[in-house]
C-alpha cells in the first residue's frame, strides 16, 4: 500500500522560499508509471495543480507557477520535494502530495504566508 507524508514549515513570511518534502512508502519513486505530484488548495478555493516529477525524473510545472517552482527527488530517501520561491499570502494553502491518476494522497500540510 502506497502512503505519502508531507512535511513543511507551516508558517512563513512573504519573500521566503517554501520547501516541502513528501516521503513515500510502499513503492519506489522510480517505479514505472508513477507520477508524483504536488497539489494545493487555497482557503475557500478549489484544488490547484502545482507540478509533478515522473518516475524517470522528468519535471512538469503549472505555467502560472513555473517561474517560482522547482521539484526534485532524493531516490536514496524515497522522497520528492517542492520549492516555491518568493512566497506571498496568495500562496497560503493546504499542500498535498499525490500520485497522479490514483486515489493516493498525503494528509496535507497547511502553509500560511503572513507578515
C-alpha positions as CSV (number, residue, x, y, z in Angstrom):
1,X,0.0,0.0,0.0
2,X,1.5,3.3,-1.1
3,X,1.5,6.0,1.5
4,X,2.5,9.6,1.3
5,X,3.5,12.0,4.1
6,X,4.2,15.7,3.6
7,X,6.4,17.8,5.8
8,X,6.9,21.5,5.8
9,X,7.3,24.7,7.7
10,X,3.7,25.7,8.5
11,X,4.1,29.5,8.9
12,X,6.2,31.6,6.6
13,X,6.9,35.3,5.8
14,X,6.5,36.9,2.4
15,X,9.5,36.6,0.1
16,X,10.8,33.4,1.8
17,X,11.3,30.1,0.0
18,X,8.8,27.3,0.8
19,X,10.3,23.9,1.0
20,X,8.1,20.8,1.3
21,X,9.0,17.2,1.2
22,X,6.9,14.2,0.5
23,X,8.1,10.9,1.9
24,X,6.8,7.8,0.0
25,X,6.4,4.4,1.5
26,X,5.1,1.2,-0.1
27,X,6.5,2.0,-3.6
28,X,9.8,3.3,-5.1
29,X,9.6,6.8,-6.6
30,X,11.4,5.2,-9.6
31,X,8.8,2.6,-10.1
32,X,7.4,2.5,-13.6
33,X,4.5,4.8,-14.5
34,X,4.3,6.6,-11.2
35,X,3.9,10.4,-11.5
36,X,4.4,12.2,-8.2
37,X,2.6,15.4,-7.9
38,X,2.1,18.5,-5.8
39,X,-1.4,20.0,-5.5
40,X,-2.6,22.8,-3.3
41,X,-5.9,24.2,-2.1
42,X,-6.1,27.8,-1.0
43,X,-8.7,28.6,1.6
44,X,-12.2,28.7,0.1
45,X,-10.9,27.7,-3.4
46,X,-10.6,24.5,-5.4
47,X,-7.6,22.3,-5.9
48,X,-4.7,23.7,-7.9
49,X,-2.1,21.5,-9.6
50,X,1.4,22.8,-8.8
51,X,3.7,20.3,-10.6
52,X,5.0,16.8,-10.9
53,X,8.0,14.7,-11.2
54,X,7.9,11.4,-13.0
55,X,9.4,8.0,-12.2
56,X,12.1,8.9,-14.7
57,X,12.9,12.2,-13.0
58,X,11.2,14.5,-15.5
59,X,9.6,17.6,-14.1
60,X,6.4,19.4,-15.1
61,X,5.1,22.7,-13.7
62,X,2.0,24.7,-13.7
63,X,2.5,27.6,-16.1
64,X,1.3,30.1,-13.6
65,X,3.9,28.9,-11.0
66,X,6.7,27.7,-13.2
67,X,8.9,30.7,-12.7
68,X,8.9,30.2,-8.9
69,X,8.8,26.4,-8.7
70,X,11.3,23.6,-8.5
71,X,10.5,20.0,-7.9
72,X,13.2,17.5,-7.2
73,X,13.7,14.0,-5.7
74,X,16.0,12.0,-3.5
75,X,15.9,8.4,-4.5
76,X,18.1,7.3,-1.6
77,X,15.4,8.6,0.8
78,X,12.4,7.8,-1.5
79,X,11.3,11.4,-1.3
80,X,10.3,14.2,-3.6
81,X,10.3,17.8,-2.8
82,X,8.8,21.2,-3.8
83,X,10.4,24.6,-3.6
84,X,8.4,27.7,-4.2
85,X,10.3,30.9,-4.2
86,X,9.3,34.4,-3.2
87,X,6.1,33.3,-1.5
88,X,3.2,35.8,-1.0
89,X,0.0,35.5,1.1
90,X,-1.6,34.2,-2.1
91,X,0.5,31.0,-1.7
92,X,-1.3,30.2,1.6
93,X,-2.9,26.8,1.1
94,X,-3.0,23.2,2.2
95,X,-0.3,21.5,0.1
96,X,-0.8,17.8,-0.8
97,X,1.4,15.3,-2.5
98,X,-0.4,12.8,-4.7
99,X,0.1,10.0,-7.1
100,X,-1.3,11.3,-10.4
101,X,-4.3,9.3,-11.6
102,X,-4.6,7.3,-8.4
103,X,-6.5,7.9,-5.2
104,X,-3.3,8.2,-3.2
105,X,-2.9,11.4,-1.2
106,X,-0.9,12.6,1.7
107,X,-2.8,14.1,4.6
108,X,-1.9,17.6,3.5
109,X,0.2,20.3,5.2
110,X,-1.0,23.8,5.9
111,X,1.2,26.6,4.8
112,X,0.4,30.1,5.8
113,X,2.2,33.1,4.5
114,X,1.8,36.2,6.6
115,X,3.9,39.1,7.7
